Amino acid sequence: MIEINFLDKKGNIKKIKANEGESLLEISKKNNLDIEGACGGEMICSTCHVYIVSNHINKLKKQSDEEKEILLLSNNIKKNSRLACQIKVTERLNGLIFSIA
């Protein structure tokens, strides 16, 4: 299993075990994190906007043009902004830290 870390708004880290191939949105919902994901991962909303806090941002699959456009619907976009529905967990992401935007 792969370990992903969720950083909450109080600065606490929650360690989460994830299976390869799951999306960060699926993992978040399974672990009762406060992430909306209104479209169910279809990439037609921006309610699963997250920040990649660790240096794993460069290990993620490059953003598609569609993801970039959807992120523009979000508030508080940063260089480390991503849509959780578009991040598939791989071994390369072991130790990733993320927070909900």
C-alpha positions in Angstrom: 0.0 0.0 0.0 1.0 3.6 -0.6 0.9 6.2 2.2 -0.6 9.6 1.5 -0.8 12.3 4.0 -3.6 14.8 4.5 -2.8 18.2 6.2 -5.8 19.6 7.8 -6.5 23.3 8.4 -5.1 23.1 12.0 -1.8 21.7 10.7 -2.4 18.1 11.8 -1.3 15.3 9.5 -3.5 12.3 8.9 -1.8 9.2 7.4 -3.9 7.4 4.8 -3.2 4.1 3.1 -4.1 4.0 -0.5 -4.2 1.5 -3.4 -2.3 2.2 -6.6 -4.7 3.6 -9.2 -7.2 5.2 -6.9 -7.7 8.9 -7.3 -7.0 11.3 -4.5 -10.7 12.2 -4.6 -11.7 8.6 -4.0 -9.2 8.2 -1.2 -10.4 11.4 0.4 -14.0 10.3 0.3 -13.2 6.9 1.7 -11.4 8.5 4.6 -14.2 11.0 5.4 -12.1 14.1 4.5 -14.1 17.2 4.0 -13.8 17.4 0.2 -16.9 17.9 -1.9 -16.2 16.4 -5.3 -19.7 17.4 -6.5 -19.4 16.0 -10.0 -18.1 12.6 -8.7 -14.7 12.9 -10.4 -16.0 13.7 -13.9 -13.9 17.0 -14.0 -16.8 19.3 -14.6 -16.6 21.2 -11.3 -13.7 22.5 -9.2 -15.0 21.3 -5.8 -12.1 18.8 -5.3 -9.4 21.5 -5.5 -6.4 20.6 -3.4 -2.9 21.9 -2.8 0.0 19.5 -3.1 2.1 20.5 -0.1 5.0 18.2 -0.5 7.6 18.3 -3.3 5.6 15.6 -5.2 4.1 18.2 -7.5 6.8 17.4 -10.1 6.0 13.7 -9.8 2.4 14.1 -10.8 1.1 13.6 -14.3 1.1 16.9 -16.1 -2.2 18.9 -15.9 -4.4 18.7 -19.0 -5.7 21.8 -20.6 -9.2 20.8 -19.4 -8.0 20.5 -15.7 -6.3 24.0 -16.0 -9.6 25.5 -17.3 -11.7 23.8 -14.5 -9.3 25.1 -11.9 -9.9 28.6 -13.1 -13.4 28.2 -11.6 -11.8 27.9 -8.2 -10.8 30.5 -5.7 -7.3 30.7 -4.3 -5.5 29.0 -7.2 -1.8 28.5 -6.5 1.1 26.9 -8.4 0.5 23.7 -6.4 -3.2 23.6 -7.1 -4.7 20.4 -8.6 -8.0 18.6 -8.9 -8.0 15.6 -6.6 -10.1 13.6 -9.2 -7.2 13.9 -11.7 -4.5 12.6 -9.4 -4.1 8.8 -9.6 -2.0 7.3 -6.9 1.2 5.5 -7.9 4.3 4.3 -5.9 6.0 7.6 -7.0 3.5 9.5 -4.8 4.3 7.6 -1.6 4.6 10.2 1.2 2.6 12.8 -0.7 1.1 15.6 1.5 -2.0 17.4 0.4 -4.5 19.8 1.8 -8.0 20.9 0.7 -8.0 24.3 -0.9 
